[in-house]
Amino acid sequence: MTFSFAQDIKGIVIDLKNDKRISEVEIKNLRTNQQTKSDAQGNFSIPGNRYDYLSLMVRGFDRDTAFIYQELGEINRIYLIPDKTTIQIDEVVVTKITDSRIAREIERAKNNSKAVETSQTKGGLRVSPSRLFGKDAKIARNAIKILELEQEQRFVDRAFTDELIQSLVPISDADLPLFKDKYKPSFEFAKAAVKEDLTAYILVSYAEFKKLKK
């Protein structure tokens, strides 16, 4: 059971624009050629290793590849972007969004959600109710929230690593996922913390974790 868990990439496939989970997505590990499909809740599990590439195929979404950078055992959230230009194509390849693409998508979503426009011909600012309350603006604002949350979670994951934790406290591999899930720091703390702050946080959290284990 331990070996099987250690070799599985687990994830959830989600529509970026409405935060709904996507079923029946064909998922393939490009290194091993093994394949699976996401279930009715968008969940999937496929044999693989950290740093593998996955391809995902589903009707009506952007084309790309997915790079698995998170520790195995953690849930990979894969956001797919609907592509109106290829909606009629039977199958397309989609991807987990890279850090640089997240930044670009946030900027694009913010532009799409703006309700104030500058007029070059009439001068001043114009407020557009259709852009403020319209469907596309709501979708854009929802996308911003999702993307910014993903950005923050990735930042925390890169600070609160397995390697750092196990270099500071004698925690077992079996207990590590539970510890990380329970004591994962907030984005605000991780962003402001220096190395000494993070070290102190891990030591204090581990002391509390040991008491709860008794």
CORZI-V369018 format. One record per residue. RES is the residue in one letter. NEAR is the number of other C-alpha atoms within 12 Angstrom. D_CENTER is the distance of its C-alpha to the mean C-alpha in Angstrom with 2 decimals. Layout:
# CORZI-V369018
res=RES near=NEAR d_center=D_CENTER
res=RES near=NEAR d_center=D_CENTER
This chain:
# CORZI-V369018
res=M near=8 d_center=26.54
res=T near=11 d_center=25.18
res=F near=13 d_center=25.23
res=S near=16 d_center=23.44
res=F near=20 d_center=20.57
res=A near=22 d_center=20.27
res=Q near=20 d_center=20.12
res=D near=29 d_center=17.52
res=I near=39 d_center=13.96
res=K near=33 d_center=12.41
res=G near=36 d_center=9.56
res=I near=34 d_center=9.24
res=V near=41 d_center=9.76
res=I near=38 d_center=9.45
res=D near=35 d_center=11.63
res=L near=38 d_center=10.25
res=K near=30 d_center=13.78
res=N near=24 d_center=14.60
res=D near=27 d_center=11.66
res=K near=24 d_center=13.75
res=R near=25 d_center=13.01
res=I near=36 d_center=14.63
res=S near=25 d_center=17.34
res=E near=23 d_center=19.43
res=V near=38 d_center=16.95
res=E near=31 d_center=18.72
res=I near=43 d_center=16.71
res=K near=32 d_center=18.60
res=N near=30 d_center=18.38
res=L near=22 d_center=20.10
res=R near=19 d_center=21.71
res=T near=16 d_center=23.32
res=N near=17 d_center=23.50
res=Q near=21 d_center=22.66
res=Q near=23 d_center=21.24
res=T near=28 d_center=19.98
res=K near=28 d_center=18.83
res=S near=28 d_center=16.31
res=D near=20 d_center=18.40
res=A near=16 d_center=19.34
res=Q near=19 d_center=16.32
res=G near=31 d_center=13.82
res=N near=28 d_center=13.65
res=F near=33 d_center=14.59
res=S near=34 d_center=15.94
res=I near=39 d_center=17.45
res=P near=30 d_center=19.55
res=G near=33 d_center=18.33
res=N near=28 d_center=17.75
res=R near=25 d_center=15.26
res=Y near=17 d_center=15.19
res=D near=28 d_center=16.02
res=Y near=29 d_center=15.25
res=L near=40 d_center=14.60
res=S near=36 d_center=15.94
res=L near=43 d_center=15.21
res=M near=33 d_center=18.09
res=V near=36 d_center=18.51
res=R near=28 d_center=20.88
res=G near=25 d_center=20.18
res=F near=33 d_center=16.86
res=D near=30 d_center=16.37
res=R near=27 d_center=17.34
res=D near=25 d_center=15.52
res=T near=26 d_center=14.29
res=A near=35 d_center=11.24
res=F near=29 d_center=11.47
res=I near=33 d_center=10.60
res=Y near=28 d_center=10.79
res=Q near=31 d_center=9.90
res=E near=31 d_center=13.04
res=L near=30 d_center=14.31
res=G near=33 d_center=14.46
res=E near=28 d_center=10.98
res=I near=25 d_center=8.81
res=N near=34 d_center=6.27
res=R near=37 d_center=4.18
res=I near=43 d_center=5.84
res=Y near=37 d_center=6.91
res=L near=44 d_center=10.58
res=I near=39 d_center=12.95
res=P near=29 d_center=16.44
res=D near=23 d_center=19.20
res=K near=13 d_center=22.49
res=T near=14 d_center=24.51
res=T near=19 d_center=23.83
res=I near=17 d_center=23.76
res=Q near=14 d_center=27.00
res=I near=17 d_center=25.92
res=D near=12 d_center=25.83
res=E near=22 d_center=22.92
res=V near=28 d_center=20.38
res=V near=29 d_center=17.78
res=V near=37 d_center=14.15
res=T near=37 d_center=11.26
res=K near=39 d_center=7.72
res=I near=35 d_center=7.72
res=T near=25 d_center=9.38
res=D near=21 d_center=9.81
res=S near=13 d_center=13.06
res=R near=21 d_center=12.06
res=I near=30 d_center=9.60
res=A near=22 d_center=12.82
res=R near=18 d_center=14.99
res=E near=30 d_center=13.27
res=I near=29 d_center=13.45
res=E near=21 d_center=17.06
res=R near=20 d_center=17.87
res=A near=28 d_center=16.63
res=K near=27 d_center=18.68
res=N near=21 d_center=21.62
res=N near=28 d_center=21.46
res=S near=29 d_center=21.52
res=K near=28 d_center=24.50
res=A near=23 d_center=27.61
res=V near=19 d_center=30.00
res=E near=21 d_center=31.51
res=T near=14 d_center=34.10
res=S near=12 d_center=37.21
res=Q near=9 d_center=38.96
res=T near=9 d_center=42.06
res=K near=9 d_center=42.65
res=G near=9 d_center=41.29
res=G near=11 d_center=39.21
res=L near=14 d_center=36.02
res=R near=18 d_center=35.48
res=V near=15 d_center=33.27
res=S near=18 d_center=32.02
res=P near=15 d_center=31.73
res=S near=18 d_center=30.29
res=R near=23 d_center=27.37
res=L near=23 d_center=26.97
res=F near=18 d_center=27.15
res=G near=17 d_center=26.50
res=K near=17 d_center=23.94
res=D near=22 d_center=22.19
res=A near=26 d_center=21.97
res=K near=23 d_center=20.47
res=I near=28 d_center=17.82
res=A near=32 d_center=17.13
res=R near=32 d_center=17.01
res=N near=25 d_center=14.57
res=A near=36 d_center=12.25
res=I near=31 d_center=12.80
res=K near=25 d_center=11.85
res=I near=31 d_center=8.47
res=L near=40 d_center=7.78
res=E near=26 d_center=9.61
res=L near=21 d_center=7.95
res=E near=29 d_center=4.55
res=Q near=27 d_center=7.46
res=E near=24 d_center=9.32
res=Q near=26 d_center=7.36
res=R near=30 d_center=7.25
res=F near=24 d_center=10.85
res=V near=28 d_center=11.85
res=D near=30 d_center=10.76
res=R near=22 d_center=12.88
res=A near=30 d_center=15.68
res=F near=37 d_center=15.84
res=T near=30 d_center=16.25
res=D near=32 d_center=18.32
res=E near=19 d_center=20.87
res=L near=24 d_center=21.54
res=I near=32 d_center=21.90
res=Q near=23 d_center=24.22
res=S near=15 d_center=26.19
res=L near=23 d_center=27.10
res=V near=25 d_center=27.64
res=P near=21 d_center=29.06
res=I near=26 d_center=26.31
res=S near=18 d_center=26.25
res=D near=20 d_center=23.51
res=A near=18 d_center=23.90
res=D near=21 d_center=23.43
res=L near=30 d_center=20.61
res=P near=25 d_center=17.64
res=L near=21 d_center=19.52
res=F near=31 d_center=20.24
res=K near=32 d_center=16.71
res=D near=21 d_center=15.57
res=K near=17 d_center=18.67
res=Y near=25 d_center=18.93
res=K near=30 d_center=15.53
res=P near=30 d_center=16.65
res=S near=24 d_center=15.65
res=F near=22 d_center=14.16
res=E near=14 d_center=17.70
res=F near=19 d_center=19.35
res=A near=27 d_center=17.27
res=K near=22 d_center=17.80
res=A near=16 d_center=21.50
res=A near=19 d_center=22.25
res=V near=13 d_center=24.34
res=K near=17 d_center=24.67
res=E near=14 d_center=27.45
res=D near=18 d_center=25.54
res=L near=27 d_center=22.68
res=T near=24 d_center=25.40
res=A near=18 d_center=27.31
res=Y near=28 d_center=24.34
res=I near=34 d_center=23.67
res=L near=24 d_center=27.42
res=V near=18 d_center=27.95
res=S near=25 d_center=25.03
res=Y near=29 d_center=26.32
res=A near=20 d_center=29.80
res=E near=16 d_center=28.67
res=F near=24 d_center=26.73
res=K near=19 d_center=29.97
res=K near=10 d_center=31.98
res=L near=12 d_center=29.79
res=K near=12 d_center=30.13
res=K near=7 d_center=33.94
